[in-house]
Amino acid sequence: MRHLIGEIISETADAAHAAELADDPYLWLEDITSAAALDWARARNAVCERELEGKPGFAALRERLGTILNDKARIPWVSEHAGHVYNFWRDSTHVRGLWRRTTLADYRNDAPHWDTVLDLDLLARDEHENWVWSGASFLPPAGARCLAFLSRGGGDAHVVREFDLGTRSFVADGFMLPEAKCSARWLDAGRLAVATDFGPGSMTASGYPRIVKEWRRGTPLAAAATLFEARAEDLSVSAYKVFTPGFEHEFVERQIGFYSSELFLRSSAGLTRIDKPDDANAYTVRDQLVIELRSDWQVGGRSWPQGALVATDFARFMQGKRDFSLLFTPSATSSLDGVAMTAGALLLTELDKVKNRIVELRHVQGQWQRREVTAPEFGALGLSALDAASSDQYFLTVSDFLTPTSLYLCQVGSDRRQALKAMPVFFSAKPYIVRQFEAVSKDGTRVPYFVVMDRKTRMDGNNPTVLYGYGGFEIAMKPFYSGVTGEAWLARGGVYVLANIRGGGEFGPRWHQAALKGQRQRAFDDFIAVAQDLIERKLSSPRHLGIMGGSNGGLLVGAAMTQRPDLFNAVVCQVPLLDMRRYHKLLAGASWMGEYGDPEVAAEWEYIARYSPYHNVFKDKRYPRMLLTTSTRDDRVHPGHARKMVALMEAQGHAVLYWENLEGGHAGAANNDQQARMWALTYTFLFEQLR
């Protein structure tokens, strides 16, 4: 009987697969590493490289971009642990990179004396592996051990290996996890909270761990004690410890969807659920519980608004009290951009009309004291604590389209800051100006966008212009400094435009949620409105206007191209989502159903189908020329999206180029040289199409 059932199931599965093939003749390109699919990719790579690398100036541009990306004078970003600051560094000599450290005092110098902790090039050579650095997790507060995360080719999946900072070597009998999309957090020197692939049934439909366990040193992973099991349809589960002296807590987090979660306090009595809204983020800061709200919350006889930040005494909260303090409330133009914690303060980065400011909050004698921090008024500001457990010092980064990023060391309670490092000047800013405009979307919403252009730009519609956007996952697009953009585009006469469309986080949760699921078209309408506004202002014209976006931004430009092909003459679509009928079945796609919806639900597929680029490109339409780029090793957004779109467009007779990096993960490249080649191809394509 069991054998018969197996045959029936097999026949049913075969029939379903046959139906899928009939509906999608390019399904075979989803087999990432099959010989046929890789041969297909290599053949198209050759066509793309032959055309673009043969253009005058390509070799010089690629070399110049490689020089920029490998420049030894760029900022070495650091994190602190036990009196040292650690940095991961790549350049032309150390292609895979060096993990190194120095003291904060020496880091202040123009030329710090770096001490190499781990050489990735040597490790890759000795172990015959294509290792890419994925970071390290230190044992607080001053442990001599860390967990090193290593990826093969740059994917999200990684191996975890315990590393001894004193001996500069991996611990032979230490903690080690095989390759998987996993989470490993220190609980103490002898215990880890581990969520990984424990075997069949242990991963969610999204491809992330469903089970988290406590693993004790010296015991096999199979003997680890289960802390929590999430559901198969959940996104993931993890556990962690807050090490703040005097306020140590262990937590388990069930990530239900991309924007919903449950948080549990772990104690000797078991797990106690933190009573927060599912769509809110919550965490402890010393004796306080801090909650970031994505929707209005009625609690304790009061209403707290969407986008607000509230706090309360954690012990009182767990006893049932609901007396909160309001730390931040949004306005029509402002939102909370980020929160950083030092030993004695909360530092808020706020956005107002897509421009940052900093607020310092200190909890003194039961009251929150607020202080506006005097900081540069231009560009984007970023904050990170030096040592959140024992120091009130923090790093401040300042960046603008035309001003190289600077790094400062600051102190809570003071507006004084010490300049530590600055990016080199990769291009002269003198010829250029930054303007901020607004477009009016289809429903009347005003959508801001930035324009970077030559001061002498004529409003005659003849300017080569690239419009970049993202519009998803509550991510704000802010000003940034890029030597690549400066040299490869601005210096060649191009205009660069950054759109702040709905779906992003520029104006908080409301801006994001306005384009969720069935409202997704609003993001595309906003992007199209910016394009039309550029044309109406005669900054550009359809002949000279191109669009570019990656990941969710790849979906954006794919939808914009299929809906308004008349507006553009070039499309760069990077590591994109394009087949929205099957996105939830490909790699991490199921985790994004909170953003896009579920194609298996008829009512939701109805609205997804209206914009899915793969289902809205037709033979009898004329589209702008398109360059699609992806990576074989991208284990987040499946390369099948880009592959299948190219195959379909080729079959329909459309002009399309394709380039697939055979490694590199979701970033599209695994090292600086690959990045230089990818961007040289990209900007050569745009220049040739739009000039």
N, C-alpha and C positions, 0 to 999 in steps of 0.2 A: 504493500500500500504506500509506504514512504517513497519507494522508488517511482511509483506511478505519479504521486504528487509532484516529485521532483521533475519528472518529464513534462507534466502539465505546466509547471512554473517556467521551465526552460523554454517550452514552446511559446508561452505567453510573452516572455521576455524577448524571444527572437522576433515575434510578430510586432512587438512594440518598437524594436530597433529597426525593423524593416520599414515601418511606417515613418519613423524619424528620418531614415535615409531618403525615402521618397519625398518627404517634405523639405529636406535639406541635403542636397547632393554633395555638399562640401563638409559634411560631418566628419569625414576621415581626417581633416586637418586639425581636429581637436586632439588627435593622438600625438601628444607633444613631441615625443622623441622617436616616432616611427621613422624608418628609413625613407618612406615615400614622402612624408610631411617635411622632413629635414631637407631632402633633395629639392622639394618644391621651394622651400625657403631660400636655399642656397642659390637656386637659379634666379630668383627675383632679386636677391642681394647683388648678384653679379650685374644684372641690368641696371639697378640703381647706382651702384658704385661706378660702373663704366660711364654712365651719363654724368653724374654729379662730380665725381672725382676728376673727370676730364675737363671740367670747366676751368677757364683761366682764373687763377687766384686761389683755387681750392687748396693746393698744397701749402701755400703761404698762410692761409687762414687756419688750416688745421694745426700747423706748427705754432702759430701765434696763440691759438686757444690752448694748446698743450702747455706753452710757456706760462700762460696765465694760471691755469689750473694747478701747475706744479711749482708755482713761484714760492721760493723759500721765505719770502718776506710777508706772506699772508698770515692771518691770525691763527695761532695754534690754540684752538679752543680747549678748555681744561675743566676737569671736575676734581674736587678735593677729597682726600682720604688720609687720615692719620698724619697730617703734617706735610703731605706731598700733594702736588697738583699733577694730574695725569692727562696725557694728550695722545690721540691717535693721529699719525701723520703719514701722508703719502706724498711722494714727489717722483721725479723722473728716475731717481736712483733707487728709491724704495717704492716699487710699483704697487705691491700689496700692502705695504705699510709697516710702520714701527709703532708699537705701544711703548710709551716712554713717560718719564716723570722728572720733576724737579721740585724745588721748594718754592713757596709763594714769593719769598724774598728775591730769589734768583729769577723767577718768572717776570718780575717787575723790570728786569734789565732788558736792554735791547737785544742782547744775544745770550739767552739763558744756557746753562750747561745741562743738557739733557742726558738722562741716564736711561738707556734702553732696557725695558723690562721684557719685551717679547718682540722678536723680529718675524713678521708674518711671511716674508719672502723666504727666509731660511726654513721656517716651519713647513711651508708648502713644498719646498724642495725636498726636505728630509722625509716628509710623510707622503710625498707624491699625491697631494691633494690640492684642489683649486680653492684654498681657503680664502674667505673674505671675512673681515672683522665685523662682528655684530655687537660688540660691547662687552662690558664686564660689570659684575655686581659684587661690591665689597661687603665683607662682614663687618657691621657696625659694632662699636664705634671706632675701634682701632685694630681690627683683626688683621692678621698677617696672611689671610687666605681670601681668595675671591673666586667667583664663578666666571669663567671665560666662555663667551658665546661665539661660535664659529659657524659660518655658512659656506656651503659648497656653491660657488658661483654667484653668490649674492641673493639667494632666495630668502623667504621668510623662515623657512624651516632651518633649524640649526642644531648642532651638537653642543652639549654643555660639559665642560671639564673643569675640575677644581684646580686652581693654580696657586702656588706658594710665592708670595711677593718677595720673601727673603732669599730663597734659593733660585728664583727666576725659572721655575720649572713646574710642570704639571705634577700633581700629587699622584704617585703611582697607584695607591690604593684608595684614592679619594673619591668624591662624588663624581659620577660621569653618567650622562644621559645620551642615548643614541639620537640620530637625526630625527627631528619631528618639529612641528609647530608646538612649542611647549613653553611652560612657565616654571621657573625655579627661583625660589626666594629663601633667604636665610631666616631661620627661626632662632637659632643660636649656633655655636660652633659645631654642634653635633647633630643638628636637625635642619632639614629643608622641607619647605612646602612645595610639592612637585605636582604639576598638572601636565601630563604628556600622553603619548600614545601607549597605553598599557595593553593593547591587543584588540581583537575584534570587539566592536561595540563600545569602545572607550572614547571615541571621537564624535563630535556633533556633526550635523548635516553640513555645517559651514567649514568643517575640516579642522576644528580646534578642540582642545581637550574637554571632555565631559566630566572627568573625574579628577579630584585633587586629593593627594595623600600626604601624610607626614612620613618622611623617610629618615630613618635614624642611621647615623654613621656606623659602618661595620656590618650592616645588615643588607641582604639583597633587596633590590627594588621591588621584587615580587612580594616581599614581606611587609612593605609599607602599609600603614594603617589608613584606611579611607576616612577622609574628613567630610566630604560632601560629593554627591552625584547629581549633576544637572540632567536635564532632559535632552534627548537626542535633538529636539528641535530648537533648543537654546543655542546661543552663540558660543559660550565658553564658560569656564569656571577657573578660579584661581584663589590663592590664599597668600597672606602677607602679614608681616609684623611691623608695628610702629615702634621704633627703638628710642623715642624721646625719653631721657632719664626721668623717672618718676611718673611717666605717663605711658608705660609700655602696654600695648594691646595687640592681640592677634585677631585678624579678620578673615572671613571667607566671603568672596564675592561671586555671586551667580550673575553672569551677564546674559540676560534673557534675550535681548535683541541689541541692536546697535545703540539705541537710546533708552533702554530700560534695563534695570538691574535690581538685585536684592543684595543687601549687605548684612552680614551676620557677625556678631561679636562672639569670639570663641573664648570659653572659660572652662574651669573644671566641671561646671554644671552642663556643659555642652554648648550648643549654638543658640544665640538669641538674636532674632531678627531686629534690625534697626528700623524703626517705624518712620520711614521716609517715603515720599512719592517714588514710584518705580522709575519715572523718567528724570529723577534728580540725582546729582552726584553728591556723595557725602563722605567726609573724612574727618579725622580728629586732628586738632592743633593744640597740643598740650592738654589743658582741661576742657577745651571747647570742642563741640561738634559743629562743623561748618557744612552748610548745605547750599548747593547751587541749583536753582530752580529753572526748569524748562517750561513749566506751566504754572498757572495760578494755584495757590495752595491755601485752603481753608483749614486752619488748625489753631487750637488754643483760643478760640473766640475771635481770631483776627484773620485777615486775608493778606497773603504775601504775593506780590505780583510776579508774573513770568519774567525770567531774566534776573531776578533779585539774588543777592547773597545774604544768607541769614546765619546766625550763630547762637548757640546756647550752651550752658554748662552740661557736659556729657553725662556726669553722674546723675544730675537732676533729671535729665532727659530719660535715662534708663529707668528712673524711678517713676516715670509717667508725667513729669512736668513738661509743659510746652510753652515756656516763656522765652521768646527769641528776641535777639537784637538785629536790626536791619543794618547790614554793612554796606550794601550797594543796592541802589534801585535804578533801573534803566530809564531813559527818556526817549523821546521820539527820535533823537539823533545819536544817543550814546548806548553803549553796551559794555559788559565785562569781557575783557579780552584775555585775562590770565590772572592767576593767583600764585604768589611765591611765598614761602615760609622761611623766616629766620628764627633764631632762638627766642626772640622776644617780640616779633612783629609779623603781621600779615602785610604783604605788599601787593596791591591791586594794580594791574595794568588795565586802564579803561580806554575805550575807543569812542571818540566823538567826531562824527563826520569822517570816519576812517583815518583819524589822527589820534595818536596815543598821548596819554598823560598817566602819571603815577601818583597813587595815594598810599600813604603809610598808616596802618592801623595798629594800635597797641592796646592790649587789654590790661587796664590798671585799676585795681581795687573794685573789680566787678563792672567797670564801665569801659566802653571802647572809645579811645581817643583817635581822632582823625587829623592827619596833616598832609597837605598837598606838598609834594616833592617838586622842587624846582628842577626841571630837566629840559633838555633841548626841545624846542617846539616843532621842529621839523622831523619828518620821517617816522620810521617805526622804532619803537622801544621794546626791548626784551629784558626780562629779569630772571636771575637764578641765584639761589643762596650759595654762599661759599661752603658753609657747614651748618645746615638747618638745626642741628641739635645743640651746638655750643657756641655759635658765632652770630653776630648781628651784621656781619659784612655780607655784601652781595655784589654780583656782577651786573652791570648795565651795558647792553649793546644798543647802539644808535646806528640806524641805517637809512639811507635815502637813495633815490634813483641815481643821483649825481654825486653823492658824497660817500666815499669809501666807509665801510662799516668800522666803527670804533668800539673798543671795549674799555670799560671803566670799572674801578673798584670803589664801591660806595659803602657808607655806614648808616645804619638806621639812626634817625634823629638828626641827621646833618644833610645839608644840600651840597656839601663839598664832595668832590669825586676826584679820584686819581686816574689819569689816563694811563692805561696799561699797554694797549696795542692798537694798531689801526691797519686796515687793509691797504695795500699799495694802491696808488693811483694808476689804474690800468688804461684810462682814456681821459683826455682833457674834457672837463665839464664846462669850460667857458662857452663853447658854442651853443649849449643847450639850455632849455627851460622846461620846467614842469608845470603843467596846468591841471586843474581839476574842473571837470564839467559835469553836467547832468543830462541824461536822456529821459524821455518820457515813454514808459512802456505801454503796451497795448491797453492795459486796464487803468492807465493814468498814474501809476506809481513812478516816482522820480528815482532814477537809478544813477548813482555817481560813477565816474570813471576818471582815471588819471591818463594824461598824455605827456609823453616825453618826446621833445622834438627840437630841432635846430631853431634858434631865435629868428633866423632869417626865413623860416618856412613860409612859403607863399600859400595862401588859401585858394589854390587853383584846381584842386582835385587830382593833381598829378603826383602826389607824394606816396612812395611805397610805404605801406602801413601794415603792421601786424597787430591784430587785436587778440589779446590773451584773456581767457576766463576759466573759471572752475565751477562755482555755483553749486556746492554740495557739502554735506556732512558738517555743516556749521563751521566751515573753515573760512576765515577772513583773508582776502587778498590785500596785502599791505605793500607799501613801497619797499624796495630792496635795491641793493647795489650789486651789479653783475658786470664784471669785466667782459664776460662772454657776450652779453647783450650789447654792451658799449662798443666793443671792437667789431663784432660780427654784423651788427645791424645799424646802430646809430652812426658810427663812423663812416658807413657806406651810404649815408643819406636817408636811412629809414626812420619812420616814426613808430614809436612803441606805445601801445595802449593797454592799460590794465583795467578790466571791468569789475565792478563790485555788485554783481547781480544777486538776485534772491536765490536761496539755497545755501548761500554762504553764511558766515557769522558776523558780518560787518555791523549789523544792527541787532545782534543777539538772537535768541531762539525764535522770535517772531519772524525775523527775516529768513531764517532757515526753514521754519515750518510752513511759510507761505508757498514753498515750492516742493513740499513733500508729496510723494505718492501721486495721487490724482491731480495735484496742482503743479506737477513737474513742468508743464508747458510754460509756466510763468518764467522759469529760469531761461528757457530758450527765447521767449518773447523779449525778456530784458536784454539778452545778448544781441538779438537782432535789432532792438531799438538803439543800442549803442552804435552798432554798425550804420544804421540809417542816419543817426545824428552826426557821425563822422562825415558821411557823404553830404548831408545838408549843410554842414559847416564848411564844406569843400576842403576839409583836411585831406580827404582821399576820395576815391571813386571806386566803383566795382572793378574796374580794370586794374587798380593798384592796391586793392584791399585784400589782405589775407587774414586767416584766423588760425589760432594754435591753442591746443589744450591737451592735457594728459590725464589718464585714468578716468575719473568722472568728467574731467574736462575734455577727454577724448569723446565721450558720449555727447557732451555739449556741442562740440564742433561738428560731430557727425550729424546730429539732429539739425543744427543750423544749416549745414550744407544741403541736406535733403529737403528742408522746408523752404529755404530762400537761396537757391544756387545762383540767382541773378545778382546777389549782393557781393560776391567774392570771386577772386581769380586764383586763389591758392588756399589749400587746407593742409595743416600739419596736425596729424592725429596720432598721439603718442600713448603707448600702452593702454589702449582704450577698451571700454565696454561698448559693444555695438549690437550684439545679438541679445536683445532683451527678452527673447522667448526662452532662452536657455541659460541666461547668466547665473541663475540660482543653482544650476547643476554643475557649474564650472568652478573648481577650486574654492576660494573663499566667498563666492557669490551669494550663497544663502544668507550670509551675515548681513547683507545689504538690503534685505527685503523690507526692513524698517524705513529705508530711504526711498525705494522705488515701488514696492508692492510685490505681490506674489503672482507670477504669470499663470500659476495653476488655478487661481480663482478667476472665473470667467469675467466678473465685473472689473477686476483689476487688470487683467490682460487687455480688456477693451481699451483702457486709456493708455496702457504701456504700448500697445500695438500701433497707436497713432504716431508715436515718435521713434520707435525702435529703428535706428538707422539701417540695420541689416534688412528690415522688412519694408523699407520705404525708399529704396533706391531702384530706379526703373530704367529700362533700356531706352525708352523714347524721350528721356529728359537729358538736358545738357548740364553737366556739373563742372565746377572748377576743378582744376587738376589737384590731385591729392597725394600726399606722402604719408604713409602709415609706418610707424616704427614700433617695435616691441622687442621683447627678450624671451628667448627659449626658457630661461631660468626664472622667469617671473612666476612665482607660485602664489600670487595674490590675484591679479587679473590675468586670466587665461590668454595665452597668445593666440588661441583659436579665434577670438573675436576679430583681431586684425587680419589674420590669415584668411578667414572665410569672407570677410568684406572685400578683400582684394580679389579673391578668386571670383566672386560674384560680379564685381565691377568689371573685371577683365572680360568675363563671359558676355557682359552686356556691351562691351566695346568702349568703356570709359577710360580716360587717361589717368593712370594711377601708378605710383611708385611704392615699393615696399622694401623695408630694411629691418632685418631681425638680428639682433645681437645674440650670439649663441650662449652668452652668459650675462649676468648683470642684475637679475632680480627686477623688482618693480621700478627701480630707479633707471633701468634701461642700460646701465653700464656698471661694470664691477671695479673699474679703476679710472684714474684721470685720463690716461691715453684713450681709453674707449669713450669717455665723455667727450674728449676733444674731437674725435672722429664723428660721433653722433651729432654734435652741435654744428660742426662744419658742414655735414651733409644737410642738416636742417636749414641753416641760414643760406647756404648756397642755393637750395631749392627755392626758398622764399625770394631771394634776390633776383634769380633768373625769371621767376614768374611775375614779379610785381614791379620791377624797375621800369 
